[in-house]
Amino acid sequence: MQIAKYSNYTLPDFLEDDDFLRFVINPSHNDTFFWQQVVAAYPQQKEIIAEASNIIIAYRKQDFFTNEDNLSKVWLRIESTLQKDQVKIKPKVFTLNRFLRVAAMLLLVSSIGIALWLIRGRQNEIITNYGELSTVTLPDGSTVVLNGNSKLTYSDNWEKNSREVWISGEGLFNVKHINKDPGNIKPSERFIVHCSDMNIEVLGTTFNVRSRHNKTNVGLVQGKIRLDYVDAASGKQSLIMKPGDYVQHTYKKALTRIILSAPEKITKWTKHQLLFNDATLAQISEIMADDYGYHVDFSSPDLTSLKIEGEINVPNVDELIETISTTLPVKITRTDKNITITKLNP
């Protein structure tokens, strides 16, 4: 992909671009880095990119499809909706060219947003930058500490509706317990966290959620939570977690569950600590990319499987790089947010 290609892209151009659709629906590390470069090179395109992303997300289905199928289905849904609500107009007059269709979609998305705002209350969206931590106090007094490059969405109106939040990235939840009768849970007493591949239902507890790249990891520090997810073989499943449980799940694949000897350690990141146990360079580089915005290149694919035995507990990326350099037979070259890892000559 060429960055210059997107310098003068319009909204319809982005909606018809396969690479952009893939980035919005199922981004890889390389995709995320590329589009960060596009925004940095052409800041005037930032708002259009954000607008196009919101449109695609609003109409996306769970499974990925190419832009031709995506666009045709989106246009059909828009036209069908508009035709139901329009005043009597002769059929031959009602046509939508590409630009009018985009305008109609924007109008429809705006209308849906206004309706949701009136019904469910104002929507709040908290987004953190790379390396930034943010503590969010929710309407019921529950708190969430968001890790870098994360997003939390929730409504203000929790008086009659379930307490619901949507997270992309990583967050440490401390949920306020408001239910007095476990056998009679009112809708407003439920607390639900929506991730890309599962829902987490809570009464009152402390737990950590990391949801990126259609994978979700959940670690329970204290209390009790229930996970609802889809298993590849068995379909819809539920799991009750107890303190110390740690699960890993990828959409429509098997769930794995382990017991943590010190579950409180999974919250170290909230103190700007980088903690790893027996981690490979692939696992370490994923955290550096997702949470801190680094782009890591390896001179050879086999380097990604190199492992640092034992525990790493450092306060910043500089010390993490130093630890890698002194522990493994590799050379690390760093330029701003770009890191290259190569083998040391014997």
Secondary structure, DSSP 8 states (H G I E B T S, - for coil): --GGGGTT--HHHHHT-HHHHHHHHS--HHHHHHHHHHHHH-GGGHHHHHHHHHHHHHH--SS---HHHHHHHHHHHHHHHHHHHS-S--GGG----HHHHHHHHHHHHHHHHHHHHHHH--EEEEE--TT--EEEE-TTS-EEEE-SS-EEEEES--SSS-EEEEEEEEEEEE-----S-TTS--GGG-EEEE-SSEEEEESS-EEEEEEETTEEEEEEEES-EEEEEEETTTEEEEEEE-TTEEEEEETTS--EEEE-SSGGGGGGGGGT-EEEEEEEHHHHHHHHHHHH--EEEESSGGGGG-EEEEEEEESSHHHHHHHHHHHSSEEEEEETTEEEEEE---
